Structures are given as structure tokens and as C-alpha cells.
């Protein structure tokens, strides 16, 4: 079974993402804040909107720390247009999904990232 960590501060959105992944056969661990991370023994993907600071550099550093800690890709789901415009490579995440999102599109993107075994190129090295 694949395991997803869903970090989202909005309860309704967090539950919608969790239910989507559960229906697709994922085990799901949920949290509403970026730190502390709930104990999860093994992960395949992190789907998150929780970012403690709004600067792009802070997002990149946080995403790298998650990738290093868990060795899995991060999919950022966000309503912040500057993060969507920056794109995955600048943010250090596997994918960026804009809110409001289509659940079919989000699931397709999560599947693609997990199936590819994608961990962001260069994410494990600090500049």
C-alpha cells in the first residue's frame, strides 16, 4: 500500500484530498500544520498546502527539508499565484497544483509523481 502525508490547514480541503487518496488505495496520514510532522513510518508522497513562511526561498528550503527527511516527492497545492508561477523546479517540489483544483487532475498528478519515483532533481543537495 502506498502512503501519503496530507498537510493542509483547511479541514474541508484536507478531508477532500485524504478521501480522494483513500479511494485510490493510499493509506493516508493527515496533519494541519507543517511542524511537527505526524509520525509516519514510510511515505510515498507528501501533498501539502502548509507553508510556514510565504517567501519562495522559504518554500524551497522547507520542501528540500521534507524531501531529505522522508526521501519522497512533495506536491504543493496552493492558492498563491506566485508559487504557481514560480513552478516546481524553482520551489524544489515535484509538482505545483493551483487552487481551486480539479480532484481528477490532482489525483492524476499525484499518481504521476509517485509512479515515476520522482524526487526533485537536485533537491537533496544544498546550494
PAZAPA-4460 file (N, C-alpha, C; in steps of 0.05 Angstrom, whole numbers, plus 32768, in hexadecimal, padded with zeros to 4 digits):
% residues 127
    n_x    n_y    n_z   ca_x   ca_y   ca_z    c_x    c_y    c_z   seq   type   mol
   8011   7FE8   8000   8000   8000   8000   8012   8019   8000     1      X     A
   800B   802C   7FF0   8019   8045   7FEF   800E   8057   8006     2      X     A
   8020   8068   8011   8019   8079   8027   801D   8096   801F     3      X     A
   8009   80A7   8025   800A   80C3   801F   8007   80D3   8039     4      X     A
   8017   80E8   803C   8014   80FA   8052   8007   8113   8047     5      X     A
   7FEF   811A   8051   7FE0   8131   8048   7FE2   8147   805D     6      X     A
   7FEF   815D   8057   7FF2   8173   8069   7FE2   818B   805E     7      X     A
   7FCD   8192   806B   7FBB   81A7   8061   7FAD   81B4   8079     8      X     A
   7FAE   81CE   807C   7FA2   81DB   8093   7F84   81DE   8091     9      X     A
   7F79   81DD   8079   7F5C   81DE   8076   7F50   81C2   8078    10      X     A
   7F3F   81BE   808C   7F34   81A3   8092   7F26   8197   8079    11      X     A
   7F14   81A6   806D   7F04   819B   8056   7F16   8193   803F    12      X     A
   7F2A   81A3   8039   7F3C   819D   8023   7F4D   8185   802B    13      X     A
   7F57   8184   8043   7F67   816D   804D   7F57   8153   804A    14      X     A
   7F3E   8154   8053   7F2E   813B   8052   7F28   8133   8035    15      X     A
   7F23   8147   8024   7F1E   8141   8007   7F36   8133   7FFB    16      X     A
   7F4E   813E   8000   7F66   8132   7FF5   7F6B   8116   8001    17      X     A
   7F67   8113   801B   7F6B   80F9   8028   7F57   80E5   801D    18      X     A
   7F3E   80EC   801A   7F2A   80D9   8010   7F30   80D1   7FF3    19      X     A
   7F39   80E4   7FE3   7F41   80DE   7FC8   7F57   80C9   7FC7    20      X     A
   7F6B   80CD   7FD7   7F82   80BA   7FD8   7F7A   809F   7FE4    21      X     A
   7F69   80A0   7FF9   7F5F   8087   8005   7F50   8076   7FF0    22      X     A
   7F3F   8083   7FE0   7F30   8075   7FCC   7F42   8069   7FB6    23      X     A
   7F5A   8075   7FB3   7F6D   806C   7F9F   7F7F   8056   7FAB    24      X     A
   7F7B   804F   7FC4   7F8A   8039   7FD0   7FA2   8041   7FE1    25      X     A
   7FA5   805B   7FE6   7FBA   8065   7FF7   7FB3   8062   8014    26      X     A
   7FC7   805D   8025   7FC4   8062   8041   7FC9   8080   8045    27      X     A
   7FBB   808D   8056   7FBE   80AA   8059   7FC2   80B2   8076    28      X     A
   7FD6   80C3   807A   7FDB   80CF   8094   7FD6   80ED   808F    29      X     A
   7FC7   80F9   80A2   7FC0   8116   809F   7FCB   8127   80B4    30      X     A
   7FD2   813F   80AD   7FDA   8153   80C0   7FD1   816E   80B7    31      X     A
   7FCF   8182   80CA   7FC6   819C   80C2   7FDB   81B1   80C4    32      X     A
   7FF3   81AA   80CB   8009   81BD   80CC   8023   81B0   80C3    33      X     A
   8036   81C1   80BB   804E   81B6   80B0   8061   81A9   80C5    34      X     A
   8060   81B3   80DD   8071   81A8   80F2   8061   81A7   810C    35      X     A
   8063   8193   811C   8072   817B   8117   8064   8168   8104    36      X     A
   8073   8159   80F5   8069   8146   80E2   805E   812E   80F1    37      X     A
   8046   8125   80EB   803B   810D   80F8   804E   80F6   80F2    38      X     A
   8050   80E3   8105   8060   80CB   8101   8054   80BA   80EA    39      X     A
   8065   80B5   80D7   805D   80A4   80C0   8074   8091   80BB    40      X     A
   8070   8077   80BD   8086   8065   80BA   8093   8064   809E    41      X     A
   8083   8067   8089   808D   8066   806E   807A   8077   805D    42      X     A
   8085   8086   804A   8075   8097   8039   807C   8093   801C    43      X     A
   8068   8099   800B   806D   8099   7FEE   806B   80B5   7FE3    44      X     A
   805B   80C7   7FF0   8057   80E2   7FE6   804D   80F4   7FFD    45      X     A
   8054   810D   7FFB   8048   8121   800D   8038   8134   7FFC    46      X     A
   801F   8138   8003   800D   814B   7FF5   8007   8161   800A    47      X     A
   800F   817A   8003   800E   818F   8018   8007   81AA   800D    48      X     A
   7FFA   81B9   801E   7FF6   81D6   8019   8001   81E5   8031    49      X     A
   800C   81D7   8044   8015   81E4   805C   8032   81ED   8059    50      X     A
   8035   8207   8059   804F   8214   8057   8050   8229   806C    51      X     A
   8065   8228   807D   8066   8239   8094   806C   8256   808C    52      X     A
   807C   825A   8077   8082   8276   806F   807C   8278   8051    53      X     A
   8072   828F   8049   8069   8292   802D   807E   8298   8018    54      X     A
   8097   829B   801F   80AC   82A1   800B   80B3   8288   7FFC    55      X     A
   80B9   828B   7FE2   80C0   8274   7FD1   80D8   8266   7FDC    56      X     A
   80EC   8274   7FE6   8104   8267   7FF1   80FD   8256   8009    57      X     A
   80EB   825F   801A   80E2   8250   8032   80D4   8236   8029    58      X     A
   80C4   8238   8014   80B6   8220   8009   80CB   820C   7FFF    59      X     A
   80DE   8216   7FF0   80F3   8205   7FE5   8102   81F6   7FFB    60      X     A
   810A   8205   8010   8119   81F9   8026   8108   81E4   8035    61      X     A
   80EE   81EB   8039   80DC   81D8   8047   80D8   81BF   8036    62      X     A
   80D4   81C2   801C   80CF   81AB   800B   80E8   8199   800A    63      X     A
   8100   81A6   8009   8119   8196   800A   811B   8187   8024    64      X     A
   8114   8194   803A   8116   8186   8054   8103   816E   8055    65      X     A
   80EC   8171   804A   80D9   815A   8049   80E3   8144   8038    66      X     A
   80EE   814B   8021   80F9   8137   800E   8110   8129   801B    67      X     A
   8122   8138   8029   8138   812B   8036   812F   8119   804D    68      X     A
   811C   8123   805D   8113   8114   8074   8105   80FA   806D    69      X     A
   80F4   80FB   8059   80E4   80E4   8052   80EC   80D7   8038    70      X     A
   80FC   80E4   8027   8105   80D8   800E   80EF   80D4   7FFA    71      X     A
   80DB   80E5   7FFB   80C4   80E3   7FE9   80BE   80FD   7FDC    72      X     A
   80AF   80FD   7FC6   80A8   8116   7FB8   8092   8125   7FC8    73      X     A
   8093   813F   7FC4   807F   8151   7FD0   806E   815D   7FBA    74      X     A
   8054   815C   7FBC   8041   8169   7FAA   8035   8180   7FBA    75      X     A
   8039   8198   7FB0   802F   81B0   7FBD   8014   81B8   7FB1    76      X     A
   8000   81BA   7FC1   7FE5   81C3   7FB9   7FE2   81DE   7FC5    77      X     A
   7FDF   81F3   7FB4   7FDF   820E   7FBE   7FCC   8221   7FB0    78      X     A
   7FC3   8234   7FBF   7FB3   824A   7FB3   7FC5   8262   7FAD    79      X     A
   7FDE   8261   7FB3   7FF0   8277   7FAF   7FFB   8278   7F92    80      X     A
   7FF3   828C   7F83   7FFA   828D   7F67   8018   828F   7F62    81      X     A
   8027   829C   7F75   8044   829E   7F71   8051   8282   7F73    82      X     A
   8046   8270   7F83   8051   8255   7F84   804B   8245   7F6B    83      X     A
   8033   8248   7F60   802B   823B   7F47   803D   8246   7F31    84      X     A
   8041   8260   7F30   8052   826C   7F1B   806E   8263   7F1D    85      X     A
   8078   8260   7F35   8094   8258   7F39   8099   823C   7F2E    86      X     A
   8086   822B   7F31   8088   8210   7F27   8098   81FD   7F39    87      X     A
   8095   81E3   7F34   80A1   81CF   7F45   80BF   81D0   7F48    88      X     A
   80CD   81D4   7F33   80EB   81D4   7F35   80F5   81EA   7F46    89      X     A
   80EA   8202   7F44   80F3   8218   7F55   80EC   8214   7F72    90      X     A
   80D6   8207   7F77   80CD   8203   7F93   80D9   81EA   7F9F    91      X     A
   80E5   81D8   7F8F   80F1   81C0   7F99   80DC   81AA   7F9F    92      X     A
   80C6   81AB   7F92   80B1   8197   7F96   80AD   8187   7F7C    93      X     A
   809F   8170   7F7E   809A   8160   7F67   8085   816C   7F54    94      X     A
   8071   8179   7F60   805C   8185   7F50   804E   819B   7F61    95      X     A
   8042   81AE   7F53   8032   81C3   7F5F   8016   81C2   7F53    96      X     A
   8002   81C0   7F64   7FE6   81BF   7F5B   7FD8   81D8   7F66    97      X     A
   7FCC   81E7   7F54   7FBF   8200   7F5C   7FA3   81FA   7F67    98      X     A
   7F9D   820A   7F7D   7F81   8209   7F88   7F71   821F   7F7A    99      X     A
   7F58   821B   7F76   7F4A   8202   7F7A   7F53   81ED   7F66   100      X     A
   7F53   81D4   7F6E   7F5D   81BF   7F5D   7F47   81AB   7F56   101      X     A
   7F4A   819D   7F40   7F39   8188   7F38   7F43   816E   7F44   102      X     A
   7F32   8160   7F52   7F3C   8148   7F61   7F48   8133   7F4E   103      X     A
   7F3C   8130   7F36   7F47   811D   7F23   7F63   8125   7F1B   104      X     A
   7F67   813F   7F16   7F82   8149   7F0F   7F96   8145   7F26   105      X     A
   7F8E   814B   7F3E   7FA0   8147   7F55   7FA8   812A   7F57   106      X     A
   7F95   8118   7F55   7F9B   80FB   7F58   7FAD   80F2   7F41   107      X     A
   7FA8   80FC   7F29   7FBA   80F5   7F12   7FD6   80FE   7F17   108      X     A
   7FD9   8116   7F22   7FF4   8121   7F27   8002   8112   7F3E   109      X     A
   7FF4   810B   7F53   8000   80FC   7F69   8008   80E0   7F5F   110      X     A
   7FF7   80D3   7F4F   7FFE   80B9   7F44   8017   80BB   7F33   111      X     A
   8018   80CF   7F22   802F   80D3   7F10   8049   80D6   7F20   112      X     A
   8048   80E6   7F34   8060   80EB   7F45   8068   80D2   7F54   113      X     A
   8055   80C4   7F60   805C   80AB   7F6F   8065   8095   7F5C   114      X     A
   8057   8092   7F45   805F   807C   7F33   807A   8081   7F26   115      X     A
   8081   809A   7F23   809C   80A0   7F17   80B2   809D   7F2B   116      X     A
   80AB   809A   7F45   80BF   8099   7F5A   80CE   80B3   7F5C   117      X     A
   80C2   80C8   7F53   80CF   80E3   7F51   80D4   80EF   7F6C   118      X     A
   80ED   80F4   7F71   80F5   8106   7F87   8103   811C   7F78   119      X     A
   80FC   8134   7F7E   8105   814B   7F6F   8123   814B   7F69   120      X     A
   812B   814C   7F4F   8147   814C   7F49   8155   8163   7F58   121      X     A
   816B   815C   7F65   817B   816F   7F73   8170   8177   7F8E   122      X     A
   8159   816B   7F95   814D   8173   7FAF   815D   8169   7FC7   123      X     A
   816D   8155   7FC3   817C   814A   7FDA   8197   8158   7FDE   124      X     A
   819D   816C   7FCE   81B6   817A   7FD2   81B0   8197   7FD8   125      X     A
   81BE   81A2   7FEB   81BA   81BE   7FF3   81CD   81CF   7FE4   126      X     A
   81C4   81E6   7FDB   81D5   81F9   7FCC   81E6   8209   7FDF   127      X     A
***
